[in-house]
Amino acid sequence: MRDDPDIKIFAGCASKLLTEKICAALHMEPGSNHCIRFSEGNIYVKFDEKVRGKDIYIVQTIGLDPNNEMMELLFWLDAAKRSGVNSVTAIMPYFGYAKADKKDEPRVSIRARVCADCMEAAGVDRVVTMDLHSAQIQGFFSKPVDHLYASNIFVENIRRQNLSHYSIVAPDEGCAKNARYYTNRLNVPLVIGSKRRIDHSETAEITGLMGEIEGMDAIIVDDFTISCGTLIETAKALKAGGAQKIYAYVSHGLLSKTSADKLCESPVDHLFTTDSVYNPATLDRKNITILSVAGLFARAIQIIHEKESLSSLF
């Protein structure tokens, strides 16, 4: 896609480094743009080059500062439409509000749906994201949503570990479908945890494990972690069940420094996550490895721009 005059990729403030990697994979330069946050919190965005008639892509994860990051993305979408672009695609490596996908108690907002409505009102033509908390969130949008997965990247990395006797572990029933993808690809057993969460404190209790784990290594797979509570509690239950080495593969790492410190002291031997969210708390940690998804998103952008099928990425 080198020097293709019809396409431009721009970085939101939350995804500058990932955008640079995506553009490097596509042999092109990121578009020129800038964002200002004024002292009272107001956000100002501007494209610094002509975009009229072009297909543009805004890379902006909704991660560690979700409210500001979502508002910034909406303003980029609006600026693109008001500048006469041919199309504008939102690349959201992580969609933080995807956790709020249902009305499971009285008098609450379905925040993922509100965000989807706002993005469409601002003019988005297409959304590309990765490992949504619930796949049905794609139905919140009337525009096309391409849902990518980190699992292929993780499977290849697991194979490189050269483990001989291990199980894939889903921390709860909701993760079981995704975990079965790993077991099918790797031809290993599945263990499913039983998790109970009674409030919004980001803590969970693992009440049991179903599956074979004694004397085996364990690989926990999940879509995101914030407090590491589920990972740590699952690891403790695995150790109590006789597991040997414990690894975790998590698509989106939103750990705080405190959470990362707790992880280092836990039975989890190593955490593998991606650069979908730029998170300084995960950098330079001996037991945390960051795998890049830049190539995955670069390939998706190329396929979309060339009007081919994305099925090869699944």
Residue pairs with C-beta under 8 A, 6 or more apart in sequence:
1 7
1 26
1 27
1 28
1 302
1 305
2 26
2 27
2 28
3 28
4 28
4 305
5 54
6 53
6 54
6 55
6 86
6 305
7 28
7 54
7 55
7 56
7 57
7 301
7 305
8 31
8 49
8 51
8 54
8 55
8 56
8 57
9 19
9 22
9 23
9 26
9 28
9 30
9 31
9 56
9 57
9 59
9 301
10 19
10 30
10 31
10 33
10 47
10 56
10 57
10 58
10 59
10 76
11 18
11 19
11 20
11 30
11 31
11 33
11 59
11 60
12 35
12 58
12 59
12 60
12 61
12 69
12 72
12 73
12 76
13 35
13 60
13 69
13 72
14 60
14 61
14 62
14 63
14 64
14 65
14 69
14 72
14 277
14 278
15 59
15 60
15 61
15 91
15 93
15 278
16 278
17 275
17 278
18 59
18 61
18 93
18 275
18 276
18 278
18 292
18 293
18 294
18 297
19 30
19 59
20 30
21 275
21 292
21 294
21 298
22 59
22 91
22 294
22 297
22 298
22 301
23 29
23 30
23 298
24 294
25 294
25 295
25 298
25 299
26 298
26 301
26 302
31 47
31 49
31 51
31 56
32 47
32 48
32 49
33 45
33 46
33 47
33 48
33 49
33 76
34 45
34 46
34 48
35 43
35 44
35 45
35 46
35 72
36 43
36 44
36 45
37 43
37 44
37 68
38 44
41 68
43 68
43 71
43 72
43 75
44 75
45 72
45 75
45 76
45 79
46 79
47 79
47 80
47 83
51 80
51 83
51 84
51 85
52 83
52 84
52 85
53 84
53 85
53 86
54 85
54 86
55 85
55 86
55 87
55 88
55 89
55 305
56 80
56 85
56 87
56 88
56 89
57 88
57 89
57 90
57 91
57 301
58 73
58 76
58 77
58 80
58 88
58 89
58 90
58 91
59 91
59 93
59 297
60 69
60 72
60 73
60 76
60 90
60 91
60 92
61 69
61 92
61 93
61 94
61 96
61 276
61 277
61 278
62 69
62 70
62 73
62 92
62 94
62 95
62 96
62 97
62 115
63 69
63 94
63 96
63 252
63 254
63 276
63 277
63 278
63 279
64 254
64 277
64 279
66 96
66 97
69 96
70 97
70 115
70 118
73 90
73 92
73 119
74 118
74 119
74 122
75 122
77 88
77 90
77 119
77 122
77 123
77 124
78 122
78 123
80 88
80 123
81 88
81 122
81 123
87 125
87 126
88 123
88 124
88 125
89 124
89 125
89 126
89 127
89 128
89 301
89 304
90 119
90 124
90 126
90 127
90 128
91 128
91 129
91 297
91 301
92 127
92 128
92 129
93 129
93 130
93 252
93 274
93 275
93 276
93 277
93 293
93 297
94 129
94 130
94 131
94 224
94 251
94 252
94 254
94 276
94 277
95 112
95 115
95 129
95 132
95 137
96 254
97 111
97 112
97 114
97 115
98 112
98 129
98 132
98 133
98 134
98 137
99 112
99 133
100 109
100 110
100 111
100 112
101 110
101 112
101 113
101 133
101 134
101 136
101 137
101 140
102 110
102 134
103 110
112 137
112 140
113 140
116 137
116 140
116 141
117 140
119 127
119 141
120 141
120 142
120 143
124 143
125 143
125 144
126 143
126 144
126 145
126 146
126 304
127 141
127 143
127 144
127 145
127 146
128 145
128 146
128 148
128 297
128 300
128 301
128 304
129 145
129 146
129 147
129 148
130 147
130 148
130 149
130 150
130 251
130 274
130 276
130 293
130 296
130 297
131 148
131 149
131 150
131 223
131 224
131 251
131 252
131 276
132 138
132 147
132 223
133 223
133 224
135 147
137 145
138 145
138 147
146 300
146 304
146 310
148 293
148 296
148 297
148 300
148 313
148 314
149 251
149 314
150 251
150 274
150 276
150 291
150 293
150 296
151 178
151 181
151 182
151 185
151 221
152 296
152 313
153 274
153 291
153 293
153 296
154 182
154 221
154 249
154 272
154 291
155 182
155 185
155 186
157 249
157 272
157 291
158 182
158 186
158 219
158 249
159 186
161 247
163 217
163 219
163 245
165 215
165 216
165 217
166 188
166 216
166 217
166 218
166 219
167 188
167 189
167 190
167 191
167 211
167 212
167 213
167 216
167 217
167 218
167 219
168 179
168 182
168 183
168 186
168 188
168 189
168 190
168 191
168 219
168 221
169 179
169 190
169 191
169 192
169 193
169 209
169 211
169 213
169 218
169 219
169 220
169 221
169 234
169 238
170 176
170 178
170 179
170 190
170 191
170 192
170 193
170 221
170 222
171 193
171 195
171 204
171 206
171 220
171 222
171 230
171 231
171 234
172 192
172 193
172 194
172 195
172 230
173 192
173 194
175 221
175 222
175 223
176 190
176 192
178 221
178 223
179 190
179 192
179 221
180 190
182 188
182 219
182 221
183 189
183 190
189 211
189 212
189 216
190 211
191 209
191 210
191 211
191 212
191 213
191 218
191 238
192 209
192 210
192 211
193 206
193 208
193 209
193 210
193 234
193 237
194 206
194 207
194 208
194 209
194 210
195 204
195 205
195 206
195 207
195 230
195 233
195 234
196 204
196 205
196 207
197 203
197 204
197 205
202 226
202 227
202 229
203 227
203 229
204 229
204 230
204 233
205 233
206 230
206 233
206 234
206 236
206 237
208 237
209 237
209 238
209 241
213 238
213 241
213 242
213 243
214 241
214 242
214 243
215 242
215 244
216 242
216 243
216 244
217 243
217 244
217 245
217 246
217 247
218 235
218 238
218 243
218 244
218 245
218 246
218 247
219 246
219 247
219 248
219 249
220 231
220 234
220 235
220 238
220 246
220 247
220 248
220 249
220 250
220 268
221 248
221 249
221 250
222 230
222 231
222 248
222 249
222 250
222 251
223 250
223 251
223 252
224 250
224 251
224 252
224 253
224 254
225 231
225 248
225 250
225 252
225 253
225 254
225 255
225 259
225 273
226 254
226 255
226 256
226 259
227 255
227 256
227 259
227 262
228 255
228 259
228 260
228 262
228 263
228 266
228 268
231 248
231 250
231 263
231 266
231 268
231 271
232 262
232 263
232 266
232 267
232 268
235 246
235 248
235 266
235 267
235 268
236 266
236 267
238 246
238 267
239 246
239 267
245 269
246 267
246 268
246 269
247 268
247 269
247 270
247 271
247 272
248 268
248 270
248 271
248 272
249 271
249 272
249 273
250 271
250 272
250 273
251 273
251 274
251 276
252 273
252 274
252 276
252 277
253 271
253 273
253 274
253 277
253 279
253 282
253 288
253 290
254 277
254 279
255 263
255 279
255 281
255 282
256 281
257 281
259 281
260 281
260 282
260 285
260 288
263 271
263 287
263 288
264 285
264 286
264 287
268 287
269 287
270 287
270 288
270 289
271 287
271 288
271 289
272 288
272 289
272 291
273 282
273 288
273 289
273 290
273 291
274 290
274 291
274 292
274 293
275 290
275 291
275 292
275 293
275 294
276 293
282 288
282 290
283 290
296 313
299 313
300 310
300 313
303 309
303 310
303 312
303 313
304 310
